[in-house]
Amino acid sequence: MELTPNQQAISLAALMFLRGSASFESSLHDEEKAALQLLKQAKAVVAVVANSRDAECAFCGMYRGPIFRSDEGLMVQCPDCGPFALDPASQRSWRLDDEWLIRKLRGALEISPHAAFTQIVDGVWDIGRHKKRPVVLARRIDLVERHGLRIFHGPEPRSQSWVITPRPLVRAPLEPLAGTATWWQLEDRFALHGLALRLLDPDHGEKTDDLQDNTPGEAFHGPFTEDFTWVHLEGWPYGPIRLTEAQAHLFSALWKHRNQPQSAEFLMREAGLASERPIDVFKVKAANRGDPVYEGPLQAYELLVSRQRRHGLYRLKL
């Protein structure tokens, strides 16, 4: 089946991420060069400084020869084919921006941009929580298998994680992490959509999880549900308000310390967030203004949180 340009782009991004090194533009076939253009538009790749000392032979492709300057301009001396004029395009190389991929995956999984992400070992990251389960991103599945003890049972246990890696270049067991984590192959589970990534339709088991997560629970901690993912706000005409993971963690910290005003620094650290002020996780982008899904959490924050501006302290109005 022929791949669409966007599918070609996510496949190339996955391959470049797996390699972790620069890829010469001249080594790509025509479909990959078109995919590279999409990745450039999405700002997913960064240019790598060209090697000015030697270049691959444009004729045999087997040797690299030194670059030298002659009366005819820059030349390459192939030890087998002899000298030929250097094509500057043959020196352009690109590397996938790992931080771009992490940002876009977090966006696709609705992980708050304010939640911290950490590198577990070289080539393996903990990028946040999706449906209350850790999300582990790795360059290769064999890295996850090799460092499994540290990843899943280390100082911060990550049992039942979602593990995201590119598709292996060689045959791998169908369920290499069976019983430990759920393995998602990057090219199969995510699609390039404009300048962002989106999660493709999950399987039936995950749809059940979605249905459960999208069903508002009863108020348990004051107006909040037991897990703080919903808030029942009196006077709000659109029903219970769904909170993001970061917002839920912040309200949980405020509830835990509701009897004593706390500083922004303390609350954000308690909630595991990297931003400086509580309001940061409730800001509404211009494109989302007027949408109750985004305005609701902000309304809840404004009505339920009190700030002592002089001392920089916050508490719930409950």
C-alpha positions, 0 to 999 in steps of 0.5 A: 500500500502506497504511503501518504506524504504525512505517513512518509514524514512520520516514518522518516522522523521515526527512522531519524530518531532511531538512528539518533545521528545526522542523515545526508539529504543526498542519501535519501530517495525521492519520497524521503526527500519529499518527507524531509520537506514536511519535517522541515516545515514542521521544524522537526529537524535541525541542520547539522554543520557540513563536513568540509574535509571529505565527501562521498563519491557521487559516482561509485558511492563506495568511497569518501574523498578529500575536498580540495579547491581548484581553479574550477571550484571545490572538488572531491578526489575519489580514490577510485573514480578520480576528481569531480566537482563537489555538489554543495547539496550533497553535504547537507545533513539533518538530524531529528530534534529530540525535544520537538518529538517529545513536545509533540508526543506530549501534546498528542497525549494531552500531557501538560507542557508544564509537567516535567520530563526526565532522561532515564538513561541515554536514549530513554525518557520519561515524558509524563503521564497518559491516563495516569500511566507513565509514558516512556519514549526510547530510541529502540526497544532493545534499550528498554529491554536492556535497562528494564530494571532501572526503567520500571523498578528503579527509584521511580517505579513505572509499572504498566507504562506506555512505551513508545519506540520506532519500529525495529529494523530487525525482527523483534518479539511480538510482545517484548514487554508483555506483562510489564508495559504496553508497547506502541510503535511510533509510526503505527500509533501516531500521525503527522497532522499539520505541524503536530502529532495526533494519536491514532484510534486506540484499540478496544481496550483503550477505548474502554479506558477512554469511556471511563475517563470521560465519565464524570464522577461524583464530588468527593473532595468538596467540589472535586472528584476523588481523583481530582480529574473533574470539578463540579462548579456551582453556577457553571452552565455546561456541567462538570468540568474536566481538568488536565493532568497538571490542573488536577495535580495542582488542585490536589496539592491545594486541597491537601494543604487547604488549611494553610496558605502556601507559596507558588513555589511549594505548590508547583513542586508538590504538584510535580510541575515545572512552571512558576505560578499556578495560573500558568496551567490554566491559561487559555490560548487565543484559539480556544477562547470561548470554548467551555472545555478550556474556559471551564478549568480557568473559571474553576481556578478563578472562583475556587483559588484565593491569592494573598498578593502581598505575600504570594500565598495561595489557598482554596476558598473552601 
